[in-house]
Amino acid sequence: MFSTVLKAQKVKRSFHMDQRRGIHFWLRAEQKPFEHRSLLLPQHVKSLIDAGHKVTVEESSQRCLPIDQYKIDQVNIAEEGQWVNAPKDAVILGLKELPEADFPLVHTHVFFGHCFKGQSSAAQLLNRFKEGNGKLYDLEFLVDDSGRRVSAFGHAAGAVGMALGVLAWKWAKQNVAAGTASENKLHPAVMETFPTYKALSEWVNSHPSERAPKALVVGALGRVGGGAVSMAEMCGVEVTKWDVKETEGKKGPFDEILLDYDIFVNTILLPPNLPVEKRFQFLTKESIQNPERRLTTIVDISCDPNNALNPLPIYEESTDFPQPTLRVIDSATNPLDLIGIDHLPSMVPAESSQEFANGLLPHLLNFGETPVWTRALDLFEENRDKVNSSC
């Protein structure tokens, strides 16, 4: 308890008691293609201003809400990408990764960094923070005292992942029936966005199929798994739910995933330092060659192909909305496709953004002052200090 208090005090001092005069939050525009979500919506910006903070919002060519809706009293509007010139004490808010560059990062940032689990790009990003003496509060690791994330896009990711999985399964089956599976290896681009989960499910259901698929959701009791199960039910999918009880103590690979289901949805969250004795694999490049395979579509919502602990070591690169599927096994009669999109909630951008921001706002109002923030800063500093500056 005493050490926790000291850490919290240390963070307060590092911000020079900014809470007394308000923090300058700077909402940057997302640069990742087809990323339509926003960390904050106008009502959340207003709440920060009402609490005495300063807010700058960048214009954005792809945010789900137009900049005019952010033009409320006392909000500063900046051009897209101007966060690099923001005052040094500004806290830069975003969702996805920063544009690739090599200049030092001097600001305090809040976003999904994907750099604490041995990812291939982790060293470069952490070195940029080290060189600029900046800080990263990774959204994935803002957790409460029980280790649960204080805010997450989990439900949205699960719902969209299942929806795309059903769509891809229908498309593959239609091509097999038409004898065109080998020439149509990649599902067409999916560029639509939807205002609600219900609208998304109606769109999926508008695509015909001869029968309903059978799906397995692993991690079904979590936020992501719950979203996947909910969408499966909206799409008339027969769904089986696995969680810790069904997988604990097993190393895999799991033949039943291949033999009993049409769609496999992985929703588990890998911890940053999974002990060796708890590592496992759902499928491998060898196991998927089983001639009795029923499985047609894999949706890897966890989407961590560059992680050495990835329980689906059957692909190396993520997919995206312009090319949502990867053909893992090419076959005219029994292809196997994988979806590995790392920003699925962007397909329902307004609804998912509101869910996330509602959970994050109470913590932004106490930025840097609680164990939620000190734990995240400790984790960043631990990983930053381990990285080799020559990388």
N, C-alpha and C positions, 0 to 999 in steps of 0.2 A: 504493500500500500504506500509506504513512504517513498519508495523509488518511483512509483507512478506519479506521485505528487511532484517530485523533483523534475521528472520529464516534462510534465505539463508546464511547470514554471519556466523551464528552459525554453520551451517553444514560445511562451509569451514574451520573454525577453528578446528572442530572436526577431520578433516582429515589432520591437520597440514600443510595446504597449499600443499597437495600432487600434485595438478594439476601442480605446477611449475616444479616438477621433474618427473611427470608421475605417474600414478596409476598402481599397480600390479594387473591385472585381472587374475583370476584363473578359467578356464573353467573345471568344474568337470564332471566326467562321471555320467550319469543317472543310478540310481539303481532300479528304478521301472521296473518290468518285462515287456518286450515288448515295452518299450519306446525307439523309434529309433530316435526321433528328437534331435536337438542340438540348444542351445540358439544362438550359433554363427557358421557360416560356415567359411571356410578358408579366403574368401575375406574380411569378416568382421574383422577377427583377424588381417589381414594385415593392414586394415585401422586404427585400434587401435595402432599398432606398428608405422605406419607412422606418427601418431599424437604424438608420444613420450611416449607412455605407454608401460609397460612390460606385456607380456601375457604368461601364462603357460596353456598348454592343457593336460588334462589327457587322457591316453589311454582308450579305451572303447570297450567292447565286443559286444555292440549292437547299437552304433551310426550309422546313415545312411551313413556316409562317413568314409573311413578308416583313421587311424591316419597318414598314409604317406602323405595324402593331406594337413595335418596341419604342416608338417615339412618344413616350410618356414623360411627364414632368421630371426634370433633373437627370434624365438618361442622356449620356453622351453617345453619339453615333460616330463610328470610325469606318474607314474604308477596309475592305477585306484584306486580311494579312498584315495589318498594321500593328499587331501585338508585338512584333519584333522591336518596334520603336516605343513601346509603352514605357511609362515611368518604371524604374527598377523595382519599386516597392509594390507594383501592381501584381495581383494574383490572377494568372491567366487560366481561364476555365475553358475546357473543351471536352470532347468525348474520345475521338479516335486519335491515332498517331499523328505526330507533327510531320510536315513535309520533309522529305529527305534533304539533309544539308549537313554541313560540318562546322558551322559557327557555334561557339560556346553558348550555353543556355544560362542566362543570368537571372531569370525570373523564377518565382515560385509558380509551379504548374499543378493543375489538377486535371488528369485525364487517364484513360486506360493505356498504360505504358507498355504492357506485355514485355517486361524486361527483367523479371525476377525468377524465371523458371528455366534459364539456360537457353532462351530463344536465340536464334542465329544473329539477330540484330541488336541484342541486348547490350553488348559491350560498347558499341558505337554510341548508343543513346546515353548510357550511363557516363561515358567519358565526356560527352558534351556537357552534362550537368557538372561533372567534376571540374572541368576546365573553366566553366563560368560561375562556379559556386552557387548554382541554382538548386532548387529543391523540386521533388516530385512527390505529390500525394496521389498514389495510384488508386483510382476509383474501385478497382477490384479488391483492394485490401483495406478499405474503410469498413471496419467490422466492429460490432458491439462486443460486450464482455464475453459473450458465448461463442464468438467467432463467426457470427452470422453477418453477412453484408448488410449495411444500413440502407442501401438502395441498390436496386439491380434491374436490369432489363430482362430478367429471367423468364417471366411469363410470356412476354412478347417474343423472345427468341424461340421458346419452345413452340408457341403457336404457329409462328411463321415457318419454322423448320418442318413441323409436321405437315403444314399445308403444302409446302414445296415438295416434300417427300411423296405425298399422295399424288401430286400433279406429275412428278417425274415418273412414278410407278405407272400411272395411266398411260403416259406418253410412250414408255418403253414397251408396254404390253401391246399397244396399238401398232407399233412398228414391227414387233415380232409377228403379230397376226398378218400384217401387210407384206411381210418379207423384206422390210426395209431397215431392220435393226442395225445391220453392219454399215450401211451408208449414212444413216442418221445417228451418229454416235454421241452428239452433244445436244442437249435440250435447248430449244430456242431461248433467246434472251427473255428475261422476265423483268420488265422495266416499270410495271404498274405499281402504284402505291394505293393504299386503301385507308379510309377514315376510321374503320372499326374492324375488330376481329370477325364480326358477323358478316360484314361485306366481303372480307377475304374468303371466308368459308363458302359463301354463296358463289363466288367466282370459281373456286376449286370444284364445287359440285356441279357447275355448269358444263364441265368437261366429262363426257360420258365414259363409262367402263362397264364391262360385262358382269363384273362382280366386285364386291367390296374387298379391299386388301386386309390382311392381318398384320398388325404392327406390334413390335416390342419396343417399349420405352424403358431404358435403364436410367435410374435416378428419378423414378416416377414420383417420389414423395417430396422432391424439392420444388423450388419455384419454376425452374425451366421444365422439369418433367411434368409438373402440373399444367403448364401451358400447352405442352404437347398432347397430353391426355385430353384436355378440354377441346382442342382443335380436332383431335381424332374423333371424338364423339360428335362434334358438329358436322364432320364429313362422313359420318356413317361407317367409320373404320372400327373393326374389332381390335381392341387393344389389350395387350398384356403388360402388367406393371412389374418391373423389377426394381429393387433398391438394395440396401446393404445386406439384408437377410439372404437374398438370392445369390449374392456374389462374394460375400466376405470369406476370406481364406482360400479362395480359388485363384489359380494363376492363369487359367485359360490356355489356349483359345477355347471358345464355347461352341461346340458343334450345334447345339440346339438353336443358336441364333441363325445359323446357315440353313438348317433343315426345316424349321417350323414356322418361319415368318417370311412375309413379302418385303416388309420395311423394317429396318432397324434404326432407332433413334438414340444416339448417345448424348446424354445431358449432364454427365458427371462433371464436377469441378475438381481438377487436379490441384492438390496443395503444392506449394513451391518446393518443398523438400520431402518428397514421399520416401519413407524408409524402404530399403531394398526388399525387406521381407513382405512388404505390402504391394509391391509392383505386380502388374498383371497385364494381360493383353486379351481384348475381346476377340479379335480376329488377327490373322497374320497373312502374309502373302502366300504362304504354303496352305494354310487351312481353307482359304477361299477357293482353292482349286478342286474342292470336293465335288465329284460328278453328280452327287445327289442334291446339290444346292438348290434351295427354293428362293433364297434371298435375291431380290432384284435391285433394291434401293437402300443405300446407307445415308443417313443424315447425321453428320458429326457436328452437332451444335457446339460442343466444346471447342472444336476447331483449333487444335494446337499441333499442326503437322511438324513444326520445327522443334517441338519439345522431345527431348530424348526419352521421356517417360510416356509419350503418347500411346494410349492403349489400342489405337488403331494405326499401326505402323505399315499401312498399305498405300499411303500417298505422301507426297512431299510438298505440294503447293495447295493453298486454299483456292476455292473457286469464287465467283462473284456473280452479280445479277446479270451482266451481259453474257456470261457463260456459266450457268449455275451448276452444271453437272460435269463430272469427270468420269470417263469410261474406264473402269478398273479392270474389267474383263470384257473383251470384245467377243461377241458371239451372236450369230444370226438367230439363235433360238433361246438363249438364256444369258443375256448380257447382265453385267453388274455395274451400276452407276453409284457415284458418291457425290453428295452435296456437302461442301465445307466452306460456307460463307460466314465470315466473322462479324458481320453487322446485319444480321437478319431482321432485327426490329425496325430497321429503316424502311421496311415495306409497310409498316403501320406507324409512320413517324410521329404524328401528333399525339395519338393515344399513348404510345410507348414513352414518348418524351415527358408527358404529363405524369405518368406513373412514376418514372424515375425521379423527376424533379421534386415531386411531392415528398418522396422519401429523403432526398438529399438536403432540401431547404433547411430543416431544423438544425442540421449540423453546420451548414454554411453560416447560419446566424451566430454560431459559436465557433467560428473558424480558428483552429490552432489552440483551442482552450481545453479540449476534452481528450480522454484516452483514445477515442476514435481517431483523432488526428495524430496524437503522439505515437501510437502504435504504427501507423502508416509511415510516419517520418523515420522511425527507428528502422523499419524494414528497408526503406529506401537507402538510408545511410549505410546499413549493413551490406547491401548489394553494391552500392557505389564504391565503398572502400575495398571490396574484394576484386573489383574489375582491374584488369591490367591496362595501364594507361597507354601501352604501345599498341593495343588492339585497334 
